[in-house]
C-alpha cells in the first residue's frame, strides 16, 4: 500500500486514495506532479504494471506515464526471487530516473538489475544506457544483488552498492560509480571499490564526498576474501570515499556493523544513518544517527601547480629550481642543503605543499616543502601494497605525476614501455589496490621507456628524457591529446631535463 501523510500531524492526507498494489512497495520518488512507485508488485488495481508505476501525487490515481515491461526476474541454481524494483532515484532536474532491482529485461531490452529511464517527456522511455556489469551471478543465495543507489547533486553520475559475496571479476560486494552521460550497451564503471566479501547496502552523495554503508569491514580490498588483502583500509559499517576514484577518506566513525547501514540521507545539517545497529563511535545511537556537518573538515584542494612556476630538478649535487613559463626557462637557483639524498629519489610529485617521492628502498615518502626548506620524511602506509609488488615499482620508477581531476598517480618504470597509474587520495594518503596501464609503446609519440621525470599542468604533460631534452604532450581527462613536441624556448636547453625526481611547485 501507499499512503500520503501530513508531516506535522502524521495523519493521512484527505483525497489521496491510490489503488491497491498486488505486492510490496519498496521505494518512492516524487517527480513533478507524479509519484513514482517501485516494488515487487505486478498489478496496480486491475492494471498490469510490473515493478514500476506512477500515480498522481495529489489524488493517488494510477497514471499512464510509466508503462514499461520489466521482466525476467533473476534466479540462481538454488534460489529464485520475484520481479522487483527495489531502489530508485531521480536526477535533480527531474529528467532521468535510475532504478535497481530483480529484472533482466525492460521492454524487451537487456537491462541486468539496473535501468536508466527518461522521465522528461510525455511518457517515460528507456534510455540508451546499459551495462553488462550486473549480469554475472554472485552467491547462490542472491538472485539479485544490487542494494542501493544515489545520484550526485549535479546529476552527472550515480553510485550503486551491492551484496553477493567475494567473486573475482564481478561487481559483487562492491560500490561502483557510473556516468549518466554515457550511452550504449557496454558501459563500464568509472571506478569499483570492493570490500573483500562484505555487503555494501547504501550510498549517499553530497558532492565532494560519497558515503557508503553496509556491514563492511574494509574498503579498497579486491584481492582477499574475508580478510584484509593488499591495499585494504578498515572502515567498518560506514565510510566516506573520494568521488574521483572511490578511495576512502580519513573519516572513520567506526560504526557497529550489524546486518547493515541500510540507508544514508544527506542534509545541510549532516548525514543521517539508518541501520539495525546501536553504536557509532562507541556511543549509543539506537538505529538512527546524525553525523553533523558542524565540526567537520574541509577537504584539501589537491593543488599541483600552474605555470609560470619553479620546476625542481634533482641532480647529483643539490636541487636546481628552474623558473619555467611553459615554453622558456627564465632563471634558476640551487638548493644545496635540503636534507634529502636525491640520488635515492626515483620519482616525485608535489601536492598542496607536500612532495611525494618514490625511494630506491621501495617506500613512498612525503615531505612538506615551502620552496626553501623540506620537512622531515614521513613514510606513506602502503597498506600491504609494497609486498604485493608496488615496492618494486617505487624502487624502479623513472618519473611520476598526479592528475587531480581523476585522483590518479601516474608513473613510469625502468625498462618498461608503459605509463601506469594507481588511484591516490592525498587527504588520506591511500593508494588504490590495483595497478592500471594507461598507455604503452610510443602512444602520443612519447617514448615511455626513456622518460626521466614528469609533471602535469594546464592540460599538458611535460616530461624529461634520458637524452636530456624536455618535451610535452596534451593530456586531458586521462587521455593523451595530439603528439609529443620538443620544448625549445629560451633557456630550456641550458638545463638537463634527465631528472627522475623532477616536480613542479604546487604553489601552496
N, C-alpha and C positions, 0 to 999 in steps of 0.2 A: 504494500500500500504506500501511497504518497500523501502527505498532509502538509498544509501550509499553516504555520503557527505565528501568532503575534509575538515578536521578540521581547516585548515588555511584559505581557501577561502570561505568555505560554499557552494561550487558548487558541483553538482553531479559528482561522480567519473565515468569516461568513462568505459564501459564494464560491468557494474553491471546492469543487466536487469532481475529482477525476474518476475515470472508470477503474475497475479492479484490474490488477495485474495478475497473470497466471502463476507467477513465481516471484521470488525475492527481487527487491530493488537494491542495488549496490551503490550507486553514485548519482549525483545530480549536479547540473550546471545551468544557471540562467544565462540565456543568450538573447538579449533584446527582450521581446515580448514572449519569448518561448522558454519553457523549462525542458532541458534535455535530460532524459532518464536512461540510465544503463543498468542492466541486471541480468538475471537468469531466466527471465520470462520469455514466453513465445507469443503470447497474445496480450493485448490491452483491450479490455472489454471483449468484444467478439471479433476484433480486428487483428489479423496476423501482423505482428511487429516484433520479430525475433531480436532480443537482446538490446535494442536501442530504439527509443521512441521520443517524440516531442509532444508536449502539452502546451496549451495556452496557460501562461504563467499566472493569469488572473482568475480564470474560471476552472482550469484543470481539464478542459475538454481536449480530447485527442486531436492533434494537429497533423495534417498530412505532409508536413515539411520534411520529415525523415521517413523514408520508406526504402531502406537498404536491406538486402538479403544477407544477413550474417548466417554462416552455415559451416558445416563440417567441424564439429567440436573435436578436440584432440583427445587421444587416448594412448595409453601405453600397453605393454603386453599384459599387465596385471590390473590396470586401473582405468576407469572411464569417468568422465565428469560432464555435466550438462553444458550446453552452449551458454555463453555469458559475455557481457561487457562488465568487467569488474571495476575499472577505474577510467576516468575521463577528465580532460582539462581543455580549456579553450584559450586561445591567444588573447592578449589584452584588447586588440582591435575587434574581437568577436568574429573574425573571419575564418578561423581554422580550428577544428576540433580534432583532438587526438584521443584515441580510445585503446584500451588494453583489455584482453580477455581470452576466453577459451573459444577460439574460432580459427579456421584456416583459410576461409574464403569470405569475401564480401562482394555481393552482386556478381558472383561467378569469377571474380579475380583473386589470385593468390594474395592473401594478407595474413601472414602467420602471427597470430596473437597481438598484432599491432596494426592500426589503420589510421590514416590521416584523411580528414573529411573537410571539404569546402562548405562552410555554412554561411557564406556571404550572399548567396543568390536567392532566388525564389524557392528553390528546393535544394536540399543537401545532396552533394555529389561526391563521389570518391575521388581523391586526389591521385595524381600520378606520382605516388610515393610508396615504395615498397622495399622491404629488406628481407633477405633470407636468414638474417641473424637469429631469429627466434623460431626457425623451422626445426632444428635438431631437437631430439628428445633428451631430457635430463634424467633424473632418477625416476624409477618406475612408479613412484607414488605421486608424481607431479605431471599429469597430462598437460596442464598449463602452468607455467612457472613465472610469468610476469606478475608483479605485485603492486608496483606504484609508479606514478609519473608526476612530473611537474614541468610546466613551461616557464621559460625565463621571462622576467618582467618586460624585456624588449620584444618578446615574441619570436626570437630568431632561432631558438633551439629548445629541446626538452631532454630530460634525463629519465631513464627507465631503470627501475630496480627489480631484481629477480631472486628467486629461490632455486631449488632443484638439485643441489649437491655439487661436488667438485668434479667437473669433466673438462679435460683439456680441449682447447679449440672451440669451446662453446661460450655462450653468454649466461650459463647457469651460475647462480650465486655471484652476481656482479651488479655494478652500475655502469651505464653507458650513456654517452652524450650523442644526440642525433640533431642534425641541422635541418630546419624546416625549409630552407631554400633549396635543398637538394631535390632531385627528381629522378625517376627511373625505377627499375625493378631490382637493382642490385646495390642499394645504398649501404654504405659501411659507416660504422660509428666513428666519431671524431676521436674518442678515447674509450677505453674499458678499464674499470677498476675492479679487480677480483679479490674476494675475501679469503679464498682457500678453503671453502666448504661451508660457509655460514650465510644464512639468508639476509638479504637486504630487502626491506619491505616498503620503505617510503623515501621520498625525495622532496626537498623544498629549496627553491632558488630565490635568492634575494638580489642578485645582480653580481656583486663581487664574490659571492660565496654560494656553493652548492652544499646543502646539508643532506646527509644520508642517515637513515635509521633502519635498524633491524635487530638481529641478535648476533651481529658480527663481533669477532674478537679483533681481527686485523683487517687492514686495507693494504693495497699495493702488494698483494700476495698471490700471484698467479701460478707459482711453481710448487706449492705444497698443499697437502690435504690434511686438515685438522691439526696443523702445526704452523709455526712461523717460518716461512721459507725466505729465500734471498729477497731483500727489499721490504719485507713485511714491517708495518708500523702498527702498534697497538692502539686501537680506537674503539673500545667496547660500547655497543649499544647505539651510539650516535656520533657523528663526525662532521667536520667541515672540510670540504675539499676545494681545490683550485678549479674554477670553471674551465681554464685553458687546457688542463691536462689530467684532471681527476686526482691529483696527489693531495694527501692530507696537509692541512694547515696545522699549526701547533695546538689549536683549541681542542681540549680533551676533557670533557666533564666527567668521564668515567661513570656512565650510567649503568645500572644493573641491567643485564641483557634480557632476562625473561624470555618469553616467546618472541617478542619483537617490539620495537618502536613502530607502531602501526601508522602513525600519521605525524606530519610536520606541517606547521602553519606559521608562516612569517607575517608579522605585522610591524608597524613602525615602533611599537613598544618592545618587541622582542620575538623570539622564536618559541612557539608552543610545541611541546612534545606530548603525544598521547601514546600510552603503552600499558602493558599489564604489570609493569614494574613499579616499585615504590621508592627507589632511591636514585638520586642524581647527586654526584659529588659527595657521597656518603651522608646525605641529608634526606629526610623523609619528604617525598613528593608523591602522594598517592595517585597513581595512574595518569596524572596530568601535571606538567611542569612548565613554567615560563622561564626562559633564559633571556633576561632583559638586555636590551641594546645598551642601556646606560652602563658605563663601566667597561665596555668592550674596547677593542683596539682597532685603529685604522691600519689597513694593510699597506705595506710599503709600495712605492711606485715602480720598483724594479728598473730604475734608470740605468741605461748602458752607455750613455754619452751621445752628443751630437757634435758635428763639425761646424766651425773650426774648434779644435781642442788639441791637447797633447796626446801623442801616441808614445807609449813606453816600449823601448826595445832593450830587453836584457842582453848583455854581452858578456864577454869573458871577464871584464872588469866593470862592475857597477851597472847602472841602469841609465840609458840615454832617454831623455824626454824631448821628443821632436814636435814642434808646433806644426800642425798639419791642417790644411784647408779642405782637403779632398782632392786637390789637384797639385798643390805645391807645398813644400816644406819651407817655412819662413825663418825658423830659429831652432836652436837646440840647447840643452843643458845636460849636465851629467850628475847623477846622484850616486856617490861612491859609497857612503856609509848607510846602507839600507838594512843591514842585519839579515839579509836574505842571500843564500847561496844560489845565485841564478843558474849555475851550471846544473843544478838538480831540478830546475823547473822545466817541464816538458809541454806546457800549455797553460794559458791564463786568460781570464776574462774578468772585468770589473763591473760590479752591480751595486748601485746605491752606496758607493764608497767602500766596498769590500772587494778585495782581489781574491778570486778563487784560482788556485794554482795546482795543476797536476804535478805530482812529485815523482822522482825517479824510484822512490821506495814503494810506489803503488798507492799512496794516500792522496786525498784531496784536502788541501789546506786553505783556510780562509784567514785573511789578514785585513784589518782596517787600513785605509791609506788616504791621506789628505792632500796628496800631491808632493809631500816632502818626507813624511815620516810614516813608517809601517808599524802597525801594532803587532802584538805577539801572535804567533801562529796558533790557530785552532784547527784541530783535525775534524773534518766533517764525518759524522757517523754514516757509514755506507749501509748499515742495517743488513750485513751479511753479503752484500753485492761484491765485496772485494774477493772473497773466497770463491764466488761464482764466476770470476773472470774479469770483473771490472778493474781490479787492481792491475792486471796485466795491461789493460788498455791505458790506464793512467800513467803507468811507468814508461809506455812507449808512444805517448801522444806526440804529435808534431804541431798541434795548434787547436784552439777551441774558441767558440763564441757563443753568446747567449741570445736567443730570439725571444724577447719579452712578449711579443704578441701571441706566440704559441706556447710559451713556457717550456722551451726546449734548449738543452745544452748540446750543441753540435761539436764534433771533433773529428780529427783525422789521426791515423795511427801509422807509425813507421812500418814501411814495407807493404802497406795496404793501399789499394786504389779506390777506396770508398770514403764517402762522407757519412759518418754515423751520427745518431743523436739518441739521447735519453731525455725523458721528461725531467724537469727540475723546477722546484718551487723554492726560491730564496728565503721566503718568510720562515719556513720550517727547515730549510736545507735538506729536504727529502728528494732523493733521486728515484726515478722510475725503475721498476724491476727489469723491464725489457729494454734491450738494445734494438734500435731500428736502423735500417740502411736507407739513407735519403737518396744518395746518388753513387754511381760507380763509374769506373773508367775515366773518360775525359768529358763527362757531361758538362755542357756550358763552356767547353774549351778549357776547363780547369784540370790541370794535372794533379789530382788529389794525392798521388804518391810523393809529389815533390813540394807539397805545402809546408811552410815553415812559419807559423803564426797567422792569426786571423782576427778580424773584428768586424762587426756588423753595425752600420749606421745609415740613416737616410735612404733606405731601400737598396743599399749596395753592400756587398760583401768584399772587403779589402783583405788581401792575403799576400804574405811574403812567400818566396820560393827559395829553394836551395841555390838558385842562380843569383840570389841577392836582389832581384827585382821586386817591385811592388805592382800588383795588378788588382783589378776589381771586376765584378760581375753583378748584374742586377739580382736582387733577392727579395721576394715579397710573398707573404702568405705561405712560407715554407717551400717556395718554388724558385728555381733559377730563372732569371729573365734575361734574354739576349746571350751574348757571348763575352767571354773574358777579354779585357783590354789592358794594355800596359799603362800605368800611371807615370807620366814622364814630364810633369810640370817642373817649374823652377825649384831647385834644391833637393828634389827627390833622389836623384842619382848619387848625391853626396853620401847617402847612408846605405848600409847593407840592411835589407829587409829580411834577411835569412835569420829569423829570430822566433823560435818556437814559443817563447813566453810573451810575445807581443800582446799588448792590450791597450784599449782606448780609455782615457779618463772618463769616468761616468758622470762627472760634473756635480756630484753630490758629496 
